[in-house]
C-alpha cells in the first residue's frame, strides 16, 4: 500500500527576509531572499509601483511673456535653453552694470536681454553685448544714465546658440511653447511632435526638446521683435528634499520640492496638476549630495509662520533662507557685533527658541569663505521672540542668544524629537539635548549611547517612543534613555549601504502611516555603474514593516522621500481612473483630498507617489538615441540613468523628425520592453536587447524603425520605465529532518489572490541555497494566477493554484519569481501578486546521506 502524502502548510507570513541564520534554520514564514515583495498583514505582496504626480511627473519651471531676441533671416535658429538668471541690482553708470543674484556663467561678448526690471526700465527689451566684471557682475556696453533707478525684479536670457545651456541635462516641456513675432500677427505654437504650427501660411518650424534648438521658417522680415508667450522646461536636476511648510489650514501642509537650485510647488489634481517654481527669483547652487533640511517656526509675531531651509553648503550662493510664503530672505544671523552664523546642518524649533546645530561661523566682513565649522555646536536664539531679528542670536547681549558645544569631537549629523526631548545623533554616538529652563544655559547635553550614532542626516524617522535611523553599524531606535538595534534579522545589510560618492548622505527615510511601513533608500555597495566604477545615486529601498518588525528590499531609484497632501478628490469624469481600475476603489481613503501620500523624487527630477500604482510610470528621460545598422543596435543616451545590467525597461514617447522635410517620423521602438545590456554600460548610456519568444533568448540585433540614418533627428520625448523583478526564496525545507530522513515532494499548492491575465514562475532547488555550488534546478514552470471557472466563481478573491514537480532531497527551497517570458510581457507588470499560503504535499524519503 502506497504511503499517503502529508500536507505541509505554511501561512501567516510575518517574518520577512532573514539573513542572520543558515537557510535551514529559518522559521517557516521567513525568506532568505525577498526582493520587490514585502510582508504586510500576514501576506506577501508584490511591491506597488511609482505613480507619476501630475501631467509630466517632473519638476518644471515655466515662463510667460518673455521679451526675446529679434528674429534673424529665415530660417531663424535659436536656442531656448540658454543661460538665464535673476537681477539683483542695475546701476546708472556708463557703461551700465548689472549685478546678478547668483553666478551668471556668461562670457565677454555674450548677448543678453532683460524682462521685468522695475524702476530701471531702460534695461528692458534691449539686446546688449556684455563685458564680464566678475561672476556676479557684467556691464552692458551703453550709458545707463537715463534708464531709471533700479527698484526690484528682473530676469535675463542670453542667446548662446548651443554653447551653454541653463542646466546640463535640461530639456523643454512638450507642447508648452508659443512665440509671437511682434507687429506681424504671426504666432507659432508647439504641436507636440517636434514641429511648430504657424497661424499664417509660410510660417512653421521644428523644436528639439532635448537641446532647446528651435528653427523657424517665417515670412516676417529679419530683426522683427519677438515675445515668447509661454515656455516651460525641466531642469532635470536630482530631487534634493521634500519638506512640508506649515500653512494656516489645519491638517493641510504645503509640500515644497527642492532640486540642486530651485524650489517647487504642485497645484492641481494628481493626474493633471503641474509643478511650478516656488517664489521665482531665488536659487541655490549646490551639489547632488547637499540635501535640504527645513524647519517651521514663528516669525516677528506669534501669529506669523516662517519656513527655514538650509543645505549646509557654506558658500555665498548657498545661503540659509526663510520665507513667509511671499518672498525668500537670506538667513545669516549675527552671533555677535562682528560675527555671523553663515550656515548650519540642522535648524530646529525648541521651547520658544530657534536652534542651529553644527554651524559655520566667522567674522561678518570675512564672509562665508573664511568661516570655521563648529561641528558639535548648538546655537540658540532669544526666548519667545522674533528669530530673524538682527540681535536674536547675539551672545554678546545678555539675555539674547547663546550656544552650547557638546563634549565630543564628533560632528552633529541628525536630530529629531522624541516626545519632549530632542535626540541628536553624532557620527558614532547619540545624545539628548535636554531643556532645563536656566536663564543663561537653557539646554544641556547628555549622552544616551556611546557606540551607535548616525552618518545619515535624513534617515531619521519619528515614532512616539523612539527615533529610528541608519548608522554606520546598525539600524537603531533611540530615545532619551537608550539606543538599541532593530536590524538583528538583517545584521549585515547596513554594511552594504555605500560609503563612496557621499553614499551615507544620500539615505532618506520616511514613514507611511497608512501601510505601517518605513522606507529607506540606499546605494548598494555591490552595484557598479560600469566595471570598477561605483554608482552614485541610491538604487534600492529598504522596507521596514514596523507592525511585525519585518524587512524587504525594493529596486528603486530614489534620491529623496517626503509627504504630499493633494487638494482634490478623484472625480467622476476622471480620464485616467476607471470603474474597473485595479489600483483604485471609490471608497479608498487615498482618493480623498488631503490624504498624506508618500512622495519620492529621483536623480533626474522625476516626482512620483511612492507605492500606489501597478505598473510603474516612467522615471528616466532619454537624452538621445544612437542607431547602428547591419548589425542593428540601439544605444540610449541618458545621463545618470542609474540602471544596471539585466534591468527590464519599457521605452515610450520617442519623437523623431526628418530634418529635411521638417515632418515627424514614426518609430516602432515605443511601447516595447527591453533588457539593459552590460555591453558599453556607463553612467551616461546603455545598449538594449530584446527578448525573442521563439528562440528564448535576448537579441541585440533586432529590427526597428526608423530604418535609415538619413536626416532623421531625435528631438526628445523619450522616457524609460523600470520594471523591477520579483524574487522570493524560501528557507531550506525538510519536514522529516528530525527523523534523519529525506523529503519526497509531489506538488505545491499556492493560495494567492487572483489576477486577470498573469502568472508567476516557480523554481525548486534541492540540497542547497541558490548561492551554493552544485545547486540543482528541479522545476521551472509558470503557474497561472487566473481563476479556473470550473472550480471558482469569477468573483473569488483568492484561490489555490497547483505546481507539480517531483523531487527527492535532503532539503528543497521554493523560488517565486518572473522568468524572461513573464518579465517581457506587459500584463505581468500590470498585475499585482499576493501570496497567502503554501501547501507542500510530501512523504518521507530515505535516510539522509
HUZIMO-V536873 format. One record per residue. N is the residue number from 1. RES is the residue in three letters. SS is DSSP state (H for helix, E for strand, C for the rest). OMEGA is omega in whole degrees, 0 to 359 (none if undefined). D_FIRST is the distance of its C-alpha to the first C-alpha in whole Angstrom. Layout:
# HUZIMO-V536873
<<N;RES;SS;OMEGA;D_FIRST> <N;RES;SS;OMEGA;D_FIRST>>
This chain:
# HUZIMO-V536873
<<1;UNK;C;182;0> <2;UNK;C;178;4> <3;UNK;C;182;7> <4;UNK;C;177;9> <5;UNK;C;178;12> <6;UNK;E;177;15> <7;UNK;E;177;19> <8;UNK;E;193;22> <9;UNK;E;176;25> <10;UNK;E;176;28> <11;UNK;E;182;31> <12;UNK;C;185;35> <13;UNK;C;184;36> <14;UNK;C;184;39> <15;UNK;C;179;39> <16;UNK;E;179;41> <17;UNK;E;175;41> <18;UNK;C;180;41> <19;UNK;C;181;42> <20;UNK;C;181;43> <21;UNK;C;170;40> <22;UNK;C;187;37> <23;UNK;H;181;35> <24;UNK;H;180;32> <25;UNK;H;184;34> <26;UNK;C;171;35> <27;UNK;C;182;34> <28;UNK;C;184;31> <29;UNK;C;182;34> <30;UNK;E;180;36> <31;UNK;E;175;36> <32;UNK;E;172;38> <33;UNK;E;180;40> <34;UNK;E;184;41> <35;UNK;E;179;44> <36;UNK;C;171;45> <37;UNK;E;178;43> <38;UNK;E;181;43> <39;UNK;E;183;42> <40;UNK;C;176;43> <41;UNK;C;175;42> <42;UNK;C;172;39> <43;UNK;C;177;38> <44;UNK;E;186;39> <45;UNK;E;172;42> <46;UNK;E;178;43> <47;UNK;C;171;47> <48;UNK;C;190;49> <49;UNK;E;185;52> <50;UNK;E;177;56> <51;UNK;E;180;58> <52;UNK;E;178;61> <53;UNK;C;179;64> <54;UNK;C;183;67> <55;UNK;C;186;68> <56;UNK;C;185;67> <57;UNK;C;183;66> <58;UNK;E;174;68> <59;UNK;C;194;71> <60;UNK;C;173;74> <61;UNK;E;183;78> <62;UNK;E;180;80> <63;UNK;E;178;84> <64;UNK;E;178;86> <65;UNK;E;181;90> <66;UNK;E;174;90> <67;UNK;E;184;93> <68;UNK;E;183;93> <69;UNK;C;176;94> <70;UNK;C;180;97> <71;UNK;C;168;95> <72;UNK;C;177;96> <73;UNK;C;180;97> <74;UNK;C;357;94> <75;UNK;C;183;92> <76;UNK;E;181;91> <77;UNK;E;176;89> <78;UNK;E;181;88> <79;UNK;E;181;85> <80;UNK;C;178;84> <81;UNK;C;182;82> <82;UNK;C;177;85> <83;UNK;C;176;86> <84;UNK;E;181;87> <85;UNK;E;186;88> <86;UNK;E;182;90> <87;UNK;E;175;93> <88;UNK;E;180;94> <89;UNK;E;176;98> <90;UNK;E;187;101> <91;UNK;C;181;104> <92;UNK;C;182;108> <93;UNK;C;175;109> <94;UNK;E;3;110> <95;UNK;C;179;107> <96;UNK;C;180;105> <97;UNK;E;178;102> <98;UNK;E;175;99> <99;UNK;E;181;96> <100;UNK;E;181;93> <101;UNK;C;182;90> <102;UNK;C;183;88> <103;UNK;C;188;88> <104;UNK;C;178;89> <105;UNK;C;180;88> <106;UNK;C;178;91> <107;UNK;C;178;93> <108;UNK;C;179;97> <109;UNK;C;176;98> <110;UNK;C;176;95> <111;UNK;E;179;96> <112;UNK;E;173;95> <113;UNK;E;185;95> <114;UNK;E;175;95> <115;UNK;E;168;94> <116;UNK;C;175;95> <117;UNK;C;179;97> <118;UNK;E;180;99> <119;UNK;C;180;103> <120;UNK;C;187;103> <121;UNK;H;178;102> <122;UNK;H;178;104> <123;UNK;H;187;101> <124;UNK;E;166;99> <125;UNK;C;178;99> <126;UNK;C;177;100> <127;UNK;E;179;99> <128;UNK;E;170;100> <129;UNK;E;194;100> <130;UNK;C;171;99> <131;UNK;E;184;100> <132;UNK;E;173;98> <133;UNK;E;174;99> <134;UNK;E;187;96> <135;UNK;C;179;92> <136;UNK;C;185;93> <137;UNK;E;171;97> <138;UNK;E;177;98> <139;UNK;E;188;101> <140;UNK;C;172;102> <141;UNK;C;178;105> <142;UNK;C;178;107> <143;UNK;E;183;110> <144;UNK;C;185;108> <145;UNK;C;183;111> <146;UNK;C;185;111> <147;UNK;C;182;107> <148;UNK;C;182;107> <149;UNK;C;182;106> <150;UNK;C;178;102> <151;UNK;C;182;100> <152;UNK;E;169;97> <153;UNK;C;177;94> <154;UNK;C;181;94> <155;UNK;E;180;91> <156;UNK;E;174;92> <157;UNK;E;179;90> <158;UNK;E;183;91> <159;UNK;C;184;90> <160;UNK;C;178;89> <161;UNK;C;174;88> <162;UNK;C;185;84> <163;UNK;C;182;86> <164;UNK;C;180;84> <165;UNK;C;183;82> <166;UNK;C;171;81> <167;UNK;C;192;78> <168;UNK;C;181;76> <169;UNK;C;183;73> <170;UNK;C;175;75> <171;UNK;E;181;75> <172;UNK;E;173;76> <173;UNK;E;183;74> <174;UNK;E;177;74> <175;UNK;E;176;76> <176;UNK;E;177;78> <177;UNK;E;174;81> <178;UNK;E;183;85> <179;UNK;E;176;88> <180;UNK;E;174;92> <181;UNK;E;193;94> <182;UNK;C;176;97> <183;UNK;C;182;100> <184;UNK;C;185;99> <185;UNK;C;183;96> <186;UNK;E;173;93> <187;UNK;E;176;90> <188;UNK;E;182;87> <189;UNK;E;180;83> <190;UNK;E;179;80> <191;UNK;C;180;78> <192;UNK;C;179;74> <193;UNK;C;181;74> <194;UNK;C;179;76> <195;UNK;E;177;79> <196;UNK;E;180;82> <197;UNK;E;177;84> <198;UNK;E;180;87> <199;UNK;C;178;89> <200;UNK;C;180;92> <201;UNK;C;178;92> <202;UNK;C;181;92> <203;UNK;C;181;90> <204;UNK;E;179;87> <205;UNK;E;177;85> <206;UNK;E;180;81> <207;UNK;E;176;80> <208;UNK;C;186;78> <209;UNK;C;183;76> <210;UNK;C;184;74> <211;UNK;C;184;78> <212;UNK;C;182;80> <213;UNK;E;180;82> <214;UNK;E;178;84> <215;UNK;E;183;86> <216;UNK;E;169;88> <217;UNK;E;190;90> <218;UNK;C;174;93> <219;UNK;C;179;96> <220;UNK;C;178;98> <221;UNK;C;175;100> <222;UNK;C;179;100> <223;UNK;C;174;100> <224;UNK;C;177;99> <225;UNK;C;182;98> <226;UNK;E;172;94> <227;UNK;E;174;92> <228;UNK;E;183;88> <229;UNK;E;180;87> <230;UNK;E;166;84> <231;UNK;E;178;82> <232;UNK;E;175;79> <233;UNK;E;177;77> <234;UNK;E;176;74> <235;UNK;C;178;75> <236;UNK;C;176;71> <237;UNK;C;178;71> <238;UNK;C;174;69> <239;UNK;C;191;68> <240;UNK;C;178;69> <241;UNK;E;179;69> <242;UNK;E;179;68> <243;UNK;E;179;70> <244;UNK;E;180;71> <245;UNK;E;177;74> <246;UNK;C;173;75> <247;UNK;C;189;77> <248;UNK;C;184;79> <249;UNK;C;180;76> <250;UNK;C;179;74> <251;UNK;C;179;70> <252;UNK;C;178;71> <253;UNK;C;180;72> <254;UNK;E;178;73> <255;UNK;E;177;70> <256;UNK;E;176;72> <257;UNK;E;178;71> <258;UNK;E;161;73> <259;UNK;C;185;72> <260;UNK;C;185;75> <261;UNK;C;195;78> <262;UNK;C;173;78> <263;UNK;E;186;76> <264;UNK;E;170;75> <265;UNK;E;180;74> <266;UNK;E;177;72> <267;UNK;E;178;73> <268;UNK;C;183;71> <269;UNK;C;180;68> <270;UNK;C;187;65> <271;UNK;C;187;65> <272;UNK;C;182;68> <273;UNK;C;183;70> <274;UNK;E;170;72> <275;UNK;E;174;73> <276;UNK;E;181;76> <277;UNK;E;180;78> <278;UNK;C;180;79> <279;UNK;C;179;83> <280;UNK;C;179;84> <281;UNK;C;179;86> <282;UNK;C;182;85> <283;UNK;C;176;82> <284;UNK;C;183;81> <285;UNK;C;189;80> <286;UNK;C;178;77> <287;UNK;C;183;74> <288;UNK;C;173;71> <289;UNK;C;180;70> <290;UNK;C;186;73> <291;UNK;C;186;71> <292;UNK;C;172;73> <293;UNK;E;183;73> <294;UNK;E;180;74> <295;UNK;E;175;75> <296;UNK;E;183;77> <297;UNK;E;177;80> <298;UNK;E;179;83> <299;UNK;C;182;86> <300;UNK;C;173;90> <301;UNK;C;183;89> <302;UNK;C;180;87> <303;UNK;C;181;86> <304;UNK;C;178;86> <305;UNK;E;176;82> <306;UNK;E;182;82> <307;UNK;E;183;79> <308;UNK;E;176;79> <309;UNK;E;174;78> <310;UNK;E;173;78> <311;UNK;C;174;76> <312;UNK;C;174;77> <313;UNK;C;188;79> <314;UNK;C;174;83> <315;UNK;C;184;85> <316;UNK;C;181;87> <317;UNK;C;173;85> <318;UNK;C;186;82> <319;UNK;C;159;84> <320;UNK;C;183;82> <321;UNK;E;174;83> <322;UNK;E;179;83> <323;UNK;E;172;83> <324;UNK;C;182;84> <325;UNK;C;181;83> <326;UNK;C;181;86> <327;UNK;C;170;87> <328;UNK;E;178;85> <329;UNK;E;177;87> <330;UNK;E;181;87> <331;UNK;C;178;86> <332;UNK;C;187;88> <333;UNK;C;174;89> <334;UNK;E;173;92> <335;UNK;C;173;91> <336;UNK;C;181;95> <337;UNK;C;186;98> <338;UNK;C;184;98> <339;UNK;E;183;94> <340;UNK;E;170;91> <341;UNK;E;186;87> <342;UNK;E;182;86> <343;UNK;E;176;82> <344;UNK;E;178;79> <345;UNK;E;184;76> <346;UNK;E;172;75> <347;UNK;E;187;77> <348;UNK;E;174;76> <349;UNK;E;187;78> <350;UNK;E;175;78> <351;UNK;C;174;80> <352;UNK;C;178;83> <353;UNK;E;172;83> <354;UNK;E;182;82> <355;UNK;E;173;80> <356;UNK;E;185;80> <357;UNK;E;181;78> <358;UNK;E;192;78> <359;UNK;E;165;81> <360;UNK;E;183;84> <361;UNK;E;178;87> <362;UNK;E;180;91> <363;UNK;E;181;94> <364;UNK;C;182;95> <365;UNK;C;180;97> <366;UNK;C;178;95> <367;UNK;C;184;92> <368;UNK;H;185;88> <369;UNK;H;181;89> <370;UNK;H;181;90> <371;UNK;C;178;88> <372;UNK;E;181;86> <373;UNK;E;173;83> <374;UNK;E;194;82> <375;UNK;E;182;78> <376;UNK;E;189;78> <377;UNK;E;166;81> <378;UNK;E;173;80> <379;UNK;E;184;84> <380;UNK;E;183;84> <381;UNK;C;177;87> <382;UNK;C;184;89> <383;UNK;C;169;87> <384;UNK;C;178;87> <385;UNK;C;183;89> <386;UNK;C;183;89> <387;UNK;C;180;87> <388;UNK;C;173;89> <389;UNK;C;187;92> <390;UNK;C;184;94> <391;UNK;C;188;94> <392;UNK;C;183;91> <393;UNK;C;186;90> <394;UNK;C;181;93> <395;UNK;C;181;93> <396;UNK;C;175;96> <397;UNK;C;185;97> <398;UNK;C;177;96> <399;UNK;C;179;94> <400;UNK;C;183;92> <401;UNK;C;178;90> <402;UNK;E;177;88> <403;UNK;E;174;85> <404;UNK;E;181;83> <405;UNK;E;177;81> <406;UNK;C;181;78> <407;UNK;C;178;79> <408;UNK;C;178;76> <409;UNK;C;178;77> <410;UNK;C;179;74> <411;UNK;C;172;74> <412;UNK;E;183;73> <413;UNK;E;184;70> <414;UNK;E;180;69> <415;UNK;E;175;69> <416;UNK;E;180;68> <417;UNK;E;166;69> <418;UNK;E;188;66> <419;UNK;C;188;68> <420;UNK;C;186;72> <421;UNK;E;176;71> <422;UNK;E;176;71> <423;UNK;E;184;69> <424;UNK;E;180;70> <425;UNK;E;173;68> <426;UNK;E;185;70> <427;UNK;C;185;68> <428;UNK;C;179;66> <429;UNK;C;180;67> <430;UNK;E;184;67> <431;UNK;E;166;70> <432;UNK;E;172;71> <433;UNK;E;189;75> <434;UNK;E;178;76> <435;UNK;E;179;79> <436;UNK;C;172;81> <437;UNK;C;180;84> <438;UNK;C;188;87> <439;UNK;C;185;90> <440;UNK;C;182;90> <441;UNK;C;186;86> <442;UNK;C;182;84> <443;UNK;E;179;81> <444;UNK;E;179;79> <445;UNK;E;174;77> <446;UNK;E;182;74> <447;UNK;E;177;71> <448;UNK;E;176;67> <449;UNK;E;180;65> <450;UNK;C;185;67> <451;UNK;C;179;64> <452;UNK;C;175;62> <453;UNK;C;179;64> <454;UNK;C;173;64> <455;UNK;C;187;65> <456;UNK;C;185;65> <457;UNK;H;189;67> <458;UNK;H;177;65> <459;UNK;H;185;62> <460;UNK;C;179;63> <461;UNK;E;186;61> <462;UNK;E;167;62> <463;UNK;C;183;60> <464;UNK;C;186;62> <465;UNK;C;184;61> <466;UNK;C;172;61> <467;UNK;E;177;62> <468;UNK;E;181;59> <469;UNK;E;181;60> <470;UNK;E;178;59> <471;UNK;C;181;60> <472;UNK;C;182;61> <473;UNK;C;187;58> <474;UNK;C;166;56> <475;UNK;E;192;56> <476;UNK;E;171;57> <477;UNK;E;184;58> <478;UNK;E;170;62> <479;UNK;C;184;64> <480;UNK;C;184;67> <481;UNK;C;188;65> <482;UNK;C;174;63> <483;UNK;E;183;61> <484;UNK;E;174;57> <485;UNK;E;174;54> <486;UNK;C;185;52> <487;UNK;C;184;50> <488;UNK;H;175;48> <489;UNK;H;180;45> <490;UNK;H;192;47> <491;UNK;C;184;49> <492;UNK;C;188;50> <493;UNK;H;182;50> <494;UNK;H;178;54> <495;UNK;H;173;55> <496;UNK;H;174;54> <497;UNK;E;191;57> <498;UNK;C;175;59> <499;UNK;C;181;63> <500;UNK;H;178;65> <501;UNK;H;178;66> <502;UNK;H;184;67> <503;UNK;H;183;63> <504;UNK;H;178;63> <505;UNK;H;188;66> <506;UNK;H;182;64> <507;UNK;C;178;61> <508;UNK;C;175;62> <509;UNK;E;177;60> <510;UNK;E;180;59> <511;UNK;E;175;58> <512;UNK;E;186;56> <513;UNK;C;183;56> <514;UNK;C;183;54> <515;UNK;C;179;51> <516;UNK;C;180;52> <517;UNK;E;169;52> <518;UNK;E;177;54> <519;UNK;E;170;55> <520;UNK;E;173;56> <521;UNK;E;176;57> <522;UNK;E;173;57> <523;UNK;C;183;58> <524;UNK;E;182;55> <525;UNK;C;181;56> <526;UNK;C;184;54> <527;UNK;C;178;55> <528;UNK;E;173;58> <529;UNK;E;173;60> <530;UNK;E;184;60> <531;UNK;C;177;60> <532;UNK;C;182;62> <533;UNK;E;181;63> <534;UNK;E;177;61> <535;UNK;C;179;61> <536;UNK;C;188;64> <537;UNK;C;178;62> <538;UNK;C;180;59> <539;UNK;C;179;56> <540;UNK;E;178;53> <541;UNK;E;173;53> <542;UNK;E;182;51> <543;UNK;E;179;50> <544;UNK;E;174;50> <545;UNK;E;187;48> <546;UNK;C;176;50> <547;UNK;C;178;48> <548;UNK;C;175;45> <549;UNK;C;179;47> <550;UNK;E;182;45> <551;UNK;E;172;46> <552;UNK;E;181;45> <553;UNK;E;176;47> <554;UNK;E;174;49> <555;UNK;C;181;51> <556;UNK;C;175;54> <557;UNK;C;185;58> <558;UNK;C;174;60> <559;UNK;C;181;63> <560;UNK;E;176;64> <561;UNK;E;174;62> <562;UNK;E;180;64> <563;UNK;E;183;64> <564;UNK;E;177;65> <565;UNK;E;179;66> <566;UNK;C;182;67> <567;UNK;C;190;70> <568;UNK;C;168;68> <569;UNK;C;165;65> <570;UNK;C;186;63> <571;UNK;C;186;65> <572;UNK;C;183;64> <573;UNK;C;176;66> <574;UNK;C;180;64> <575;UNK;C;183;64> <576;UNK;C;177;61> <577;UNK;C;183;59> <578;UNK;C;183;57> <579;UNK;C;181;55> <580;UNK;C;179;52> <581;UNK;C;183;52> <582;UNK;C;187;49> <583;UNK;C;189;51> <584;UNK;C;165;53> <585;UNK;C;187;53> <586;UNK;C;175;57> <587;UNK;C;182;56> <588;UNK;C;181;55> <589;UNK;H;180;57> <590;UNK;H;181;58> <591;UNK;H;179;60> <592;UNK;C;178;62> <593;UNK;C;179;66> <594;UNK;C;173;66> <595;UNK;C;183;62> <596;UNK;E;178;62> <597;UNK;E;167;60> <598;UNK;E;180;59> <599;UNK;E;181;61> <600;UNK;E;174;61> <601;UNK;E;182;64> <602;UNK;C;189;63> <603;UNK;C;177;65> <604;UNK;C;173;67> <605;UNK;C;174;68> <606;UNK;E;180;65> <607;UNK;E;181;64> <608;UNK;E;161;61> <609;UNK;E;193;59> <610;UNK;E;174;56> <611;UNK;E;183;53> <612;UNK;E;187;54> <613;UNK;E;170;53> <614;UNK;C;0;50> <615;UNK;C;179;51> <616;UNK;C;170;54> <617;UNK;C;182;57> <618;UNK;C;182;59> <619;UNK;C;182;60> <620;UNK;E;177;62> <621;UNK;E;176;65> <622;UNK;C;183;66> <623;UNK;C;179;69> <624;UNK;E;179;69> <625;UNK;E;184;67> <626;UNK;E;179;68> <627;UNK;E;170;67> <628;UNK;E;183;67> <629;UNK;C;175;67> <630;UNK;C;0;65> <631;UNK;C;182;63> <632;UNK;C;170;62> <633;UNK;E;180;62> <634;UNK;E;178;62> <635;UNK;E;179;64> <636;UNK;E;176;64> <637;UNK;E;183;67> <638;UNK;C;182;66> <639;UNK;C;178;67> <640;UNK;C;179;65> <641;UNK;C;176;62> <642;UNK;C;178;60> <643;UNK;C;180;57> <644;UNK;C;179;55> <645;UNK;C;180;53> <646;UNK;C;177;50> <647;UNK;C;178;51> <648;UNK;E;185;51> <649;UNK;E;169;54> <650;UNK;E;180;55> <651;UNK;E;179;59> <652;UNK;E;168;61> <653;UNK;C;181;65> <654;UNK;C;179;66> <655;UNK;E;177;70> <656;UNK;E;171;72> <657;UNK;E;172;75> <658;UNK;E;187;77> <659;UNK;C;178;80> <660;UNK;C;183;83> <661;UNK;C;185;82> <662;UNK;C;178;81> <663;UNK;E;179;78> <664;UNK;E;175;75> <665;UNK;E;181;72> <666;UNK;C;177;68> <667;UNK;C;176;65> <668;UNK;C;177;62> <669;UNK;C;182;61> <670;UNK;C;176;61> <671;UNK;C;182;57> <672;UNK;E;180;55> <673;UNK;E;183;53> <674;UNK;E;174;53> <675;UNK;E;176;52> <676;UNK;E;182;55> <677;UNK;C;174;55> <678;UNK;C;179;56> <679;UNK;C;174;59> <680;UNK;C;184;62> <681;UNK;C;171;61> <682;UNK;C;185;63> <683;UNK;C;184;64> <684;UNK;C;186;66> <685;UNK;E;176;64> <686;UNK;E;174;61> <687;UNK;E;179;60> <688;UNK;E;172;57> <689;UNK;E;186;54> <690;UNK;E;183;52> <691;UNK;E;176;49> <692;UNK;E;184;48> <693;UNK;C;180;45> <694;UNK;C;183;45> <695;UNK;C;179;45> <696;UNK;C;175;44> <697;UNK;E;176;46> <698;UNK;E;182;49> <699;UNK;E;174;53> <700;UNK;C;182;56> <701;UNK;C;177;58> <702;UNK;C;183;57> <703;UNK;C;179;60> <704;UNK;C;172;62> <705;UNK;C;4;65> <706;UNK;C;187;68> <707;UNK;C;176;68> <708;UNK;C;178;71> <709;UNK;C;190;73> <710;UNK;C;173;76> <711;UNK;C;180;78> <712;UNK;E;184;75> <713;UNK;E;172;75> <714;UNK;E;185;72> <715;UNK;E;173;74> <716;UNK;E;178;71> <717;UNK;C;184;69> <718;UNK;C;177;65> <719;UNK;E;181;63> <720;UNK;E;173;60> <721;UNK;E;178;56> <722;UNK;E;177;54> <723;UNK;E;180;50> <724;UNK;C;183;48> <725;UNK;C;178;45> <726;UNK;C;177;42> <727;UNK;E;171;40> <728;UNK;E;176;37> <729;UNK;E;185;35> <730;UNK;E;171;33> <731;UNK;C;169;32> <732;UNK;C;190;30> <733;UNK;E;165;26> <734;UNK;C;184;24> <735;UNK;C;186;22> <736;UNK;C;183;21> <737;UNK;H;182;24> <738;UNK;H;176;25> <739;UNK;H;181;22> <740;UNK;C;185;23> <741;UNK;E;176;20> <742;UNK;E;180;20> <743;UNK;E;171;19> <744;UNK;E;182;17> <745;UNK;E;177;18> <746;UNK;E;178;17> <747;UNK;E;174;20> <748;UNK;E;172;23> <749;UNK;E;180;25> <750;UNK;E;174;28> <751;UNK;E;187;30> <752;UNK;E;169;34> <753;UNK;E;186;37> <754;UNK;C;177;38> <755;UNK;E;183;40> <756;UNK;C;190;42> <757;UNK;C;194;42> <758;UNK;C;179;40> <759;UNK;E;180;37> <760;UNK;E;179;36> <761;UNK;E;177;34> <762;UNK;E;173;31> <763;UNK;E;174;31> <764;UNK;E;178;28> <765;UNK;E;185;29> <766;UNK;E;169;28> <767;UNK;C;175;29> <768;UNK;C;176;32> <769;UNK;C;186;34> <770;UNK;C;187;36> <771;UNK;C;185;39> <772;UNK;C;179;38> <773;UNK;C;179;38> <774;UNK;C;179;35> <775;UNK;C;184;33> <776;UNK;E;177;31> <777;UNK;E;184;31> <778;UNK;E;182;27> <779;UNK;E;175;28> <780;UNK;E;187;31> <781;UNK;E;175;31> <782;UNK;E;178;33> <783;UNK;E;178;32> <784;UNK;E;175;34> <785;UNK;C;177;35> <786;UNK;E;183;36> <787;UNK;C;171;35> <788;UNK;C;189;33> <789;UNK;C;183;35> <790;UNK;C;185;32> <791;UNK;C;183;30> <792;UNK;C;175;33> <793;UNK;C;185;37> <794;UNK;C;183;40> <795;UNK;C;182;41> <796;UNK;C;182;38> <797;UNK;C;177;39> <798;UNK;E;186;35> <799;UNK;E;176;32> <800;UNK;E;177;29> <801;UNK;E;189;28> <802;UNK;E;174;25> <803;UNK;E;183;25> <804;UNK;E;175;22> <805;UNK;E;181;22> <806;UNK;E;173;20> <807;UNK;E;184;21> <808;UNK;E;191;20> <809;UNK;E;172;23> <810;UNK;C;177;24> <811;UNK;C;167;26> <812;UNK;E;177;26> <813;UNK;E;185;29> <814;UNK;E;179;30> <815;UNK;E;174;33> <816;UNK;E;185;34> <817;UNK;E;171;38> <818;UNK;C;177;39> <819;UNK;C;184;39> <820;UNK;H;178;43> <821;UNK;H;180;42> <822;UNK;H;181;42> <823;UNK;H;180;44> <824;UNK;C;175;47> <825;UNK;C;187;46> <826;UNK;H;183;48> <827;UNK;H;176;46> <828;UNK;H;184;44> <829;UNK;H;178;47> <830;UNK;H;184;48> <831;UNK;C;173;44> <832;UNK;C;174;43> <833;UNK;C;178;40> <834;UNK;E;178;39> <835;UNK;E;182;35> <836;UNK;E;182;34> <837;UNK;E;172;30> <838;UNK;E;176;27> <839;UNK;E;178;24> <840;UNK;E;179;22> <841;UNK;E;190;18> <842;UNK;E;167;16> <843;UNK;E;185;14> <844;UNK;E;176;14> <845;UNK;E;178;15> <846;UNK;E;182;17> <847;UNK;E;180;20> <848;UNK;C;178;23> <849;UNK;C;none;26>>
